[in-house]
Amino acid sequence: MTRQFKLRPEQIEPLAPGHGACIASDRITVEGQAIRWMYREAPDEPQDSGWRFFSGTEDDAYLADASRFAMYDVNTIANYDRSIIPWLGSPVGSAFERPDGQATFEAAPDWTAPEG
């Protein structure tokens, strides 16, 4: 499957370089939806930051389809939604959600990282 991304490569600016790789939903990178849920788990590999980004509209069937997710540089995802940038230094185990109608994220303190 060839993805048709919302942003073209020449639109990507150096907003948050040096954070490593992450996993993001096609709802963000292809459909252009805002990030409303993000968490940081233990990295899967050396270049992985552990960050995972979702629009919050992914249902169980969507989440079960790995082809709807891909690995990206965190900087690329920051270009899709700059509001994540202040949170990127948060430690493994952090989770944040953006409530409906709000511009900023809030900590989700009751969240626990999935077991790997």
LUMZA-128951 format. One record per residue: x, y, z of N, C-alpha, C, O in turn; residue number from 1. Coordinates in pm, whole numbers, always signed. Atoms other than C-alpha are relative to their C-alpha. Layout:
BEGIN
      n.x      n.y      n.z     ca.x     ca.y     ca.z      c.x      c.y      c.z      o.x      o.y      o.z   num
        X        Y        Z        X        Y        Z        X        Y        Z        X        Y        Z   NUM
...
This chain:
BEGIN
      n.x      n.y      n.z     ca.x     ca.y     ca.z      c.x      c.y      c.z      o.x      o.y      o.z   num
      +85     -118       +0       +0       +0       +0      +90     +125       +0     +180     +136      +83     1
      -72     -126       +7     +137     +341      -97      -79     +107      +73     -195     +132      +42     2
      +67     -104      -78      +54     +614     +150       +9     +134      -74     +112     +168     -131     3
       +3     -137      +52      -48     +959      +28       -3      +92     +122     -109     +116     +180     4
      -11      -80     -121      +77    +1181     +308      -58     +140      -17      -54     +197     -126     5
      +54     -136       +1      -89    +1512     +399     +109     +103      -23      +87     +203      -92     6
     -112      -92      +20     +251    +1685     +413      +97      -57     -103     +126     -176     -104     7
     -103      +38      +97     +500    +1678     +128     +137      +14      +69     +151      +93     +162     8
     -133       -7      -65     +870    +1623     +216      +54     +142      +12     +117     +175     +112     9
      -53     -137       -5     +954    +1986     +134      -72      +87     +104      -27     +198     +134    10
      +71      -74     -104     +699    +2099     +397      +52      -30     +140      +16      +38     +236    11
      -52      +40     -131     +887    +1928     +681     +114      +94      +41     +214     +105      -29    12
      -98      -93      -54    +1081    +2181     +890      +70      -63     +121      +16     -156     +181    13
      -69      +52     -119    +1338    +2114    +1166      -58      +60     +129       +2     +149     +188    14
      +68      -52     -119    +1097    +2176    +1455      +42      -71     +128      +48      -10     +235    15
      -33      +80     -117    +1200    +1895    +1690     +100     -108      -38      +73     -227      -20    16
      -99     +100      +42    +1514    +1727    +1557      +66      -67     +120      +70      -12     +230    17
      -79      +68     -102    +1711    +1472    +1755      -78      -80     +102      -21     -124     +202    18
      +80      +77      -96    +1424    +1294    +1930      -13     -147      -38      -70     -225      +38    19
       +8     +140      +41    +1456     +968    +1737     -127      -30      -76     -194      +59     -128    20
     +115      +48      +76    +1182     +762    +1580     -121      -21      +91     -108      -25     +213    21
     +125      +21      -72     +820     +708    +1680      -94      -79      -90      -64     -105     -206    22
     +105      +65      +79     +508     +527    +1565     -121      +92       +2     -160     +145     +106    23
     +118      -85      +11     +209     +722    +1436     -104      -66      -89      -71     -144     -179    24
     +115      +49      +73     -133     +640    +1300      -15      +72     -134      +17     +190     -145    25
      +33      -62     +129     -231     +702     +937     -108     +107      +15     -121     +194      -71    26
     +101     -105      -21     -516     +908    +1080      +67     +136      +11       +6     +238      -23    27
      -75     -125      -13     -250    +1171    +1151      +72      +33     -131      +54     +141     -187    28
      -89      -29     +113       -8    +1138     +859      -67       -5     -137      -24      +63     -230    29
      +69      +13     +128     -249    +1042     +581     -128      +84       -1     -154     +159      -94    30
     +128      -71       -6     -586    +1182     +691      +13     +143      +54      -76     +226      +33    31
      -23     -135      -50     -441    +1489     +863      -74      +36     +128      -91     +154     +159    32
      +67      -29     -127     -626    +1452    +1192     +102      +46     +105     +219      +10      +98    33
      -86      -46     -109     -484    +1622    +1500      +33     -114      +95      -43     -211     +107    34
      -37      +97     -104     -302    +1423    +1765      -81      +34     +125      -82     +148     +171    35
      +78      -21     -123     -528    +1377    +2067      +43      -95     +110       -1      -82     +224    36
      -46      +96     -100     -352    +1090    +2244     +144      -37      -34     +174      -72     -148    37
     -138      +39      +21      +19    +1022    +2287      +56      -57     +129      +21      -13     +239    38
      -66      +57     -117     +228     +813    +2517     +141      -43      -37     +174      -58     -155    39
     -138      +42      +20     +588     +710    +2562      +24     -127      +79      +14     -130     +201    40
      -30     +128      -61     +675     +349    +2628     +148      -31      -17     +221      +45      -82    41
     -139      +40      +17    +1007     +169    +2650      +25      -22     -150      -57      -86     -217    42
      -30      +15     +143    +1172     +182    +2305      +11     -145      -44      +54     -232      +32    43
       -9     +134      +59    +1152     -122    +2077     +137      -29      -59     +177     -145      -68    44
     -131      +15      +61    +1493      -62    +1917      +80     +127      +28      +23     +226      +74    45
      -84     -113      -39    +1789     +177    +1958      -44     +137      -51      -36     +234      +25    46
      +39     -131      +53    +1661     +458    +1732     -142      +41      +42     -183     +155      +18    47
     +138      -26      -42    +1307     +436    +1877       -2      +86     +125      +67      +57     +223    48
      +16      -86     -117    +1210     +716    +2116     -100      -56     +100     -101      -18     +217    49
     +108      +54      -84     +918     +515    +2252     -131      +75      -16     -233      +32      +38    50
     +122      -78      +17     +665     +781    +2147      -95      -69      -97      -53     -123     -200    51
     +108      +54      +83     +332     +662    +2002     -106     +108      -10     -147     +165      +91    52
      +92     -111      +24      +88     +910    +1845     -127      -49      -68     -122     -125     -164    53
     +131      +41      +50     -285     +867    +1778      -93     +122      -11      -75     +222      +58    54
     +100     -106      +13     -575    +1084    +1667     -107      -13     +108     -179      +83     +137    55
     +105      +25      -98     -798     +928    +1931     -128      -50      -63     -225      -78       +8    56
     +119      +51      +70    -1047     +815    +1665      +19     -143      -47      -69     -199     -112    57
      -28     +137      +43     -886     +475    +1606      -79      -98      +88      -61     -100     +210    58
      +74     +101      -76    -1124     +197    +1709      +83     -129       +8     +193     -135      -46    59
      -75     +125      -20    -1019     -158    +1804      +41      -65     -132     +153     -116     -143    60
      -32      +60     +130    -1033     -284    +1443     +114      +76      -68     +204      +15     -126    61
     -107      -83      +58     -816       +5    +1325     +132      -29      +71     +234      -50       +5    62
     -120      +25      -78     -566      -51    +1606      +60     -137      -26     +182     -154      -17    63
      -46     +136      +25     -543     -421    +1521      +68      -16     -135     +131     -118     -160    64
      -57       +6     +135     -429     -345    +1164     +133      +75       -2     +135     +198      -15    65
     -133      -62       -6      -53     -281    +1181      +34      +80     -125     +120     +168     -120    66
      -30      -74     +123      -54     -156     +821      -46     +145       +5      -12     +224      -82    67
      +50     -136      -16     -228     +161     +944      +92      +87      +86      +58     +200     +121    68
      -98      -69      -83      +78     +262    +1146     +137      -12      -67     +164     -108     -139    69
     -136       +6      +54     +435     +341    +1051      +96      +72      +95      +55     +149     +182    70
     -104      -64      -79     +763     +449    +1205      +43     +127      -75      +63     +125     -196    71
      -39     -130      +54     +858     +816    +1152     +101      +63      +93     +114      +23     +208    72
      -81      -84      -85    +1112    +1062    +1280      -97      +87      +82     -194     +138      +27    73
      +86      -83      -85     +954    +1248    +1574      -15     +141      -60     -122     +201      -50    74
       +7     -132      +63    +1037    +1572    +1392     -110       +5     -106     -181     +105     -117    75
     +105       +4     +103     +809    +1467    +1107     -137      +13      +63     -221      +89      +14    76
     +131       -5      -66     +516    +1413    +1344      -21     +136      +64     -134     +185      +67    77
      +13     -136      -55     +587    +1747    +1514      -46      +98     -107     -113     +196      -76    78
      +45      -86     +109     +531    +1906    +1173     -149      -19      -28     -214      +72      -78    79
     +143      +23      +15     +185    +1749    +1161      -78      +66     +113     -191     +111      +92    80
      +68      -58     -115      +98    +1879    +1507     +104      +56      +97     +158      -17     +180    81
     -104      -65      -80     +333    +2130    +1673      -29       +0     +149      +62      +21     +229    82
      +35       -4     -143     +147    +2110    +2003      +64     -112      +80      +60     -109     +203    83
      -67     +109      -73     +336    +1789    +2090     +139      +41      +48     +192      -20     +141    84
     -141      -34      -24     +674    +1965    +2102      +33      +22     +148     +134      -30     +194    85
      -37      -22     -141     +665    +2083    +2468       +7     -128      +84      +68     -128     +190    86
       +9     +123      -78     +601    +1725    +2584     +106     -104      -37     +119     -206      +30    87
      -91     +102      +52     +874    +1544    +2389     +113      -40      +94     +170     -147      +76    88
     -103      +34      -98    +1123    +1551    +2678      -52      -82     +117      +23     -114     +208    89
      +61      +76     -110     +883    +1359    +2902      +56     -142       +4      +92     -198     -100    90
      -61     +133      -14    +1009    +1027    +3039      -90     -114      -48     -210      -98      -65    91
      +73     +123      +30     +909     +675    +2942     -105      -19     +109      -76       +3     +227    92
     +112      +17      -94     +573     +600    +3106      -95     +118       +0     -199     +113      +65    93
      +87     -119       +9     +427     +944    +3025     -110      -21     -102      -92      -92     -201    94
     +112       +4      +94      +91     +980    +2854      -75     +133      +10      -87     +191     +117    95
      +69     -129       +7     -102    +1287    +2741     -119      -11      -94     -115      -82     -194    96
     +118       -6      +85     -445    +1352    +2597      -42     +144      -17      -18     +229      +70    97
      +53     -134      +25     -605    +1656    +2442     -152      -12       +1     -209      -70      -91    98
     +147       +5       -7     -968    +1693    +2551      -63      +74     -118       -4     +166     -174    99
      +74      -66     +108    -1225    +1792    +2289       -3     +150      +21      -30     +199     +131   100
       +9     -144       -3    -1208    +2159    +2205     +116      +72      +66     +115     +195      +75   101
     -113      -65      -66     -877    +2222    +2383     +122       +2      -92     +140      -87     -175   102
     -119      -16      +83     -554    +2340    +2223     +122      -71      +57     +217     -100      -16   103
     -117      +58      -63     -316    +2182    +2474      -32     -137      +61     -147     -174      +82   104
      +10     +133      -59     -251    +1840    +2620       -5       +8     +152      +39     +105     +213   105
       +1      +18     -145     -313    +1725    +2975      +62     -136      +30      +47     -229      -49   106
      -56     +128      -40     -129    +1449    +3157     -113      -99      +26     -219      -62      +75   107
      +94     +110      -26     -310    +1115    +3175      +65      -89     +107     +122     -192      +73   108
      -77      +66     -106     -177    +1000    +3514      -43     -144      +30      +36     -220      +86   109
      +46     +135      -30     -386     +681    +3537      +41     -101     -105      +15     -220      -89   110
      -41      +88     +109     -240     +536    +3214     +121      -82      +41     +210      -32     +109   111
     -118      +83      -20       +2     +246    +3233      +47      -53     -135      -35      -90     -220   112
      -58      +43     +127     +236     +148    +2952      -34     -146      -28      -38     -228      +64   113
      +24     +139      +36     +155     -170    +2759     +124      -83      +30     +237      -35      +20   114
     -114      +89      -25     +371     -466    +2850      +50      -54     -131      -27     -102     -214   115
      -62      +37     +126     +613     -550    +2575      +35     -140      -11      +88     -182     -114   116
